[in-house]
């Protein structure tokens, strides 16, 4: 049997679930507030031309960071099952492909389409997409393996039909990656970081070197004026690698909790210091995927996880985590469900009352919406309605 790279715990890590769950709950809240009026600027996305970031600009890096933290545990779980290097690489590639496919389909439902040419509302096309995703990547309980395979095949066929049915404006007849979508960007960054982790065999020094290589790749790409997309992928991969290194600092080997917390503090400080230095040459920009934005967000994520580690693992204060557990255990469902609800609302021709998206009412509405989504996901979890990639 292959030997794991690192000495990691095999039980589920509650503090990691708490971090992931909080990130997705925050995502639900800030996404609801998008387009709301009369809100403090720090709650929203910073303007694309601004040198700075708001709370909403930290959510995507939180996704990436959480993905990075899960990589060592996912790889070691496959190794524990007896998978060799090729099978682990294959599983990594399959998971990345799933995210990239979802991302490309979703981004083409956001822009570039022509409902007139498609002869159908984009909301209907989107609902069919979410049904296909559920068929292909859903968790089934059927004992009949043939039925399971038939359902997945039907999902693949539906995806193919949707790709053929899509039509774009300006004579474009095929979907294009565009900017890959959020899930697509996560898929590419996950693929790069997971492969680097396996090639480095979990050695932190090499992984820190990979983070420096991502920075160097960004600088070379932007200075030469070529490979802008590659520069963005490098920065996103940097954040995933930061999460990966953080996981190893807190869970690899047998060390006292106080030492882990000190190492986490040093790592966060190093990321923040690097961001401060690079801010002299690059702005803080989520849209531009700049190094200071990535490094500051990485430092914030490490600091937040250190707090959660102390609270949940050291102080054993775990009761509150039940509030975010549904989002943590079903992150893809939590992400996709609001889009599906939005498509249904669009098809029905309904609209939110303007008063619900303005000022304090928007904050209250966002909190209620977030709680409702988490409750629905919790109910879906009970019935094992989940996505697994």
Residue pairs with C-beta under 8 A, 6 or more apart in sequence:
1 79
1 82
2 79
2 82
2 83
2 84
2 85
3 79
4 76
4 79
4 80
4 202
5 72
5 75
5 76
5 197
5 198
5 201
5 202
5 203
6 72
6 76
6 202
6 248
6 252
6 253
7 252
7 253
7 254
8 72
8 73
8 76
8 251
8 252
9 251
10 76
10 77
10 80
13 73
13 251
14 312
14 313
14 318
14 321
15 305
15 308
15 309
15 311
15 312
15 313
16 66
16 69
16 70
16 73
16 247
16 305
17 321
17 324
17 325
17 328
17 329
18 308
18 312
18 321
18 324
18 328
19 62
19 65
19 66
19 69
19 301
19 304
19 305
19 308
20 66
20 70
20 327
20 328
20 331
21 321
21 323
21 324
21 325
21 326
21 327
21 328
22 304
22 308
22 324
23 59
23 62
23 63
23 65
23 66
24 324
24 327
24 328
24 331
24 334
24 335
25 324
25 327
25 370
25 374
26 55
26 58
26 59
26 62
27 59
27 62
27 63
27 334
27 335
28 327
28 334
28 338
28 369
28 370
28 373
28 374
29 366
29 367
29 369
29 370
30 43
30 44
30 55
30 56
30 59
30 366
31 338
32 338
32 362
32 365
32 366
32 369
32 370
33 39
33 43
33 44
33 56
33 362
33 363
33 366
34 44
34 45
34 56
35 357
36 357
36 358
36 362
36 366
37 357
37 358
37 359
37 362
38 358
38 359
38 362
39 359
39 362
39 363
41 54
42 54
42 55
43 54
43 55
43 56
44 54
44 55
44 56
45 54
45 56
45 57
45 286
46 52
46 53
46 54
46 57
46 284
46 285
46 286
48 285
48 287
48 288
50 283
50 285
51 283
51 284
51 285
52 284
53 284
53 285
53 286
53 293
53 296
53 297
57 286
57 293
57 297
58 297
58 300
60 182
60 185
60 286
61 239
61 293
61 294
61 297
61 298
61 301
62 297
62 301
63 182
63 186
64 186
64 189
64 236
64 239
64 240
64 243
65 239
65 240
65 242
65 243
65 246
65 297
65 298
65 301
65 305
66 243
67 186
67 189
67 190
67 193
67 240
67 243
68 193
68 239
68 240
68 241
68 242
68 243
68 244
68 245
68 246
68 247
69 243
69 244
69 246
69 247
69 305
70 247
71 190
71 193
71 194
71 197
71 240
71 243
71 244
71 247
72 197
72 202
72 244
72 247
72 248
72 251
72 252
73 247
74 194
75 88
75 92
75 194
75 197
75 198
78 87
78 88
78 91
79 88
83 91
85 198
88 198
89 195
89 198
92 190
92 191
92 194
92 195
92 198
93 191
94 389
95 187
95 190
95 389
96 187
96 188
96 190
96 191
96 194
97 187
98 136
98 137
98 187
98 389
99 183
99 184
99 186
99 187
99 190
99 389
100 180
100 183
100 184
100 187
100 188
101 159
102 133
102 181
102 183
102 184
102 187
103 180
103 181
103 182
103 183
103 184
103 185
103 186
103 187
104 175
104 177
104 178
104 180
104 181
104 184
105 129
105 159
105 162
105 163
105 175
105 181
106 126
106 129
106 181
106 182
106 183
106 339
107 177
107 178
107 179
107 180
107 181
107 184
108 166
108 168
108 175
108 176
108 178
109 122
109 125
109 126
109 129
110 181
111 178
112 168
112 169
112 172
112 176
112 178
113 122
113 125
113 166
113 167
113 168
113 169
114 167
114 168
114 169
115 121
115 122
117 167
117 168
117 169
118 125
118 165
118 166
118 167
120 165
121 346
121 347
123 342
123 343
123 344
123 346
123 347
124 343
124 347
125 162
125 165
125 166
126 339
126 340
126 343
127 340
127 343
127 344
127 347
128 158
128 162
129 159
129 162
130 336
130 339
130 340
130 343
131 155
131 158
132 155
132 156
132 158
132 159
132 162
133 155
133 336
133 387
134 155
134 387
135 151
135 152
135 154
135 155
135 158
136 152
136 155
136 156
136 159
137 155
137 332
137 387
137 388
137 389
138 151
138 155
138 385
138 386
138 387
138 388
139 384
139 385
139 386
139 387
139 388
140 147
140 148
140 151
141 384
142 148
163 174
163 175
166 174
166 175
167 173
168 174
168 175
168 176
177 184
179 185
180 187
180 188
183 335
185 232
185 233
185 236
186 236
188 233
188 236
188 237
189 233
189 236
189 237
189 239
189 240
190 240
192 233
192 237
192 240
193 210
193 237
193 240
193 241
193 244
196 207
196 210
196 237
196 241
197 207
197 244
200 206
200 207
200 210
202 248
202 252
204 245
204 248
204 249
204 252
207 241
207 244
207 245
207 248
208 245
210 241
211 238
211 241
211 242
211 245
214 234
214 235
214 237
214 238
214 241
215 234
215 238
215 278
215 291
217 230
217 231
217 234
218 231
218 234
218 235
218 238
218 291
219 291
221 227
221 228
221 230
221 231
221 234
222 228
222 231
231 289
232 289
235 289
235 290
235 291
235 293
235 294
236 289
236 294
238 291
238 294
238 295
238 298
239 294
239 297
239 298
239 301
242 271
242 298
242 301
242 302
243 298
243 301
245 267
246 264
246 267
246 301
246 302
246 305
249 260
249 263
249 264
249 267
250 260
250 263
250 264
250 305
250 306
250 309
257 309
257 310
257 313
257 314
260 309
261 306
261 309
261 310
264 302
264 303
264 305
264 306
264 309
265 303
265 306
267 302
268 299
268 300
268 302
268 303
268 306
269 299
271 295
271 296
271 298
271 299
271 302
272 295
272 296
272 299
274 291
274 295
275 284
275 291
275 292
275 293
275 294
275 295
275 296
275 299
276 292
278 291
278 292
278 295
279 292
282 290
282 291
282 292
283 290
283 292
284 290
284 292
284 293
284 296
285 293
286 293
311 317
312 318
312 321
321 328
323 374
324 374
325 378
326 334
326 374
326 375
326 377
326 378
326 381
327 334
327 374
327 377
329 381
329 386
330 377
330 380
330 381
330 386
330 387
332 386
332 387
332 389
333 377
333 380
333 385
333 386
333 387
334 373
334 374
334 377
336 387
337 373
337 376
337 377
338 369
338 373
345 351
352 365
355 361
356 362
356 365
357 365
380 386
